[in-house]
Amino acid sequence: MNPSSTNKNEIYQKIEKVVTDVSLKFTNLNFFLKQCNKRNNDIDFSLAGGLSGACVLFGELDFFYPNDNWDMVGHQYLMKLKEIIEKKDITSLSTLCGLGSIGFAILSLSKNGERYIKFQESFNNYYLSKLKKYLQKIKIQCKNEDIDFGVFETIYGLSGIGRYILCFSDNEQMLYALKDILKLIVNMARNILKHGYSIPGWFVIDKEENTPTNIKFDCGLSHGISGPLSLLSICLVKGIVVKGQYEAVLKISEWLTNKITKDHNGLYFPNYITFEQELKNETDNSPTRDAWCYGSPGICNTLVLAGNQTHLKFVNTSESVFKDIIKRSFIIQKNFSPTLCHGLSGLLTITMLINKCFENDQLASYEKLLVNEILNYYNKENLLGFQNIEFIPGKGFVSYDNIGMLNGAIGVLLALLAFMNKKTYTDWECLLLLK
């Protein structure tokens, strides 16, 4: 055995031990519920922070360890989710934070649709009935031009919802709803007159003070235009196309590419563009973090998806920016948490996906560097092994236990398993609009 394969095996063994040690704690449902109870004593059922995220983890573990009864643990959690649906009218349709979370939890434990067939069908019918009413409301708001861009984003909006619906696009009613969402996004991407100027329709505005200084354009993947662009591009891949979709992908991709800025740390995408910067065709050089939610990694992945369906120049641009990302230290990247949303696990996940396109040895080495850095954050004395770390002005770095998928231990475990398996079985990355 050569030294490199020995090191490889050591990393895998360490990942396996860490994942197993933390996941075993979740076999106790009461322990888990205690960690994901909200302040108002409401159980967090979501993918982002609660029970549904655990179901995704159990789905991954069940595929990798089929004889270890992770499917039975997952079943226990699904029954708790079923109980929550029956007792509570969940108004948010968000896939990461709302009702859609439960749908993906069922799918994750279904063994590629072989289990929970009636449960999934019943849930989807219920979800679809709510979605149809919601879409009618959005259509009216769009006609009156009384629409907030937040309606379209990944975490709470139509982009995330559409990505869940896409999982069931072989169903005629689901496909119809998905096309409705695509049409709304294409309509949003047109230019609109604001304060006497024609600007892209994906602006964010502070409605309390409707002035040019309170208009901005969010570039990010979690709450910005990169989410809608990802959904439009992914649907192009799947052959699900509405009028104007291709043109919208080109327009948004061109806009993002024109916003690239550069400093002594290389190329990067800004978080926001102000109204004034947009009018002057300028970009923003404020420091950003290199993460999934905001910054260059998430946007790079989006441009790869878009470029593969439209123009390779977007893919090439993404590759150039990503080469600079991996040159930056973790401190310059502002990556000081092991977590998925705004930390190293998110960067690892994107690096693995984006390297399927680039097939770059540097990126393959960078994956291992990220894994080792993430594992350095593990502490068996911590309740959940990994903690979320935030920088709070006036307080500095604050570490705390978080069990969730976006900002907690579950997301870290999912990223580590994906590295070890070289694939995901539940396709959970689609929830982040990465594929």
Secondary structure by P-SEA (a helix, b strand, c coil): ccaaaaaaaaaaaaaaaaaaaaaaaaccaaaaaaaaccccccccccccccaaaaaaaaaaaaaaccccaaaaaaaaaaaaaaaaaacccccccccccccaaaaaaaaaaccccccaaaaaaaaaaaaaaaaaaaaaaaaaaaaacccccccccccccaaaaaaaaaaacccaaaaaaaaaaaaaaaaaacccccccccccccccccccccccccbbbbccccccaaaaaaaaaaaaaacccccaaaaaaaaaaaaaaaacccccccbbbbccccaaaaaaccccccccccccccccaaaaaaaaaaaaaccaaaaaaaaaaaaaaaaccccccccccccccccaaaaaaaaaaaaaaaccaaaaaaaaaaaaaaaaaccccccccbbbbbbcccccbbbbbbccccccaaaaaaaaaaaaacccccccccccccc
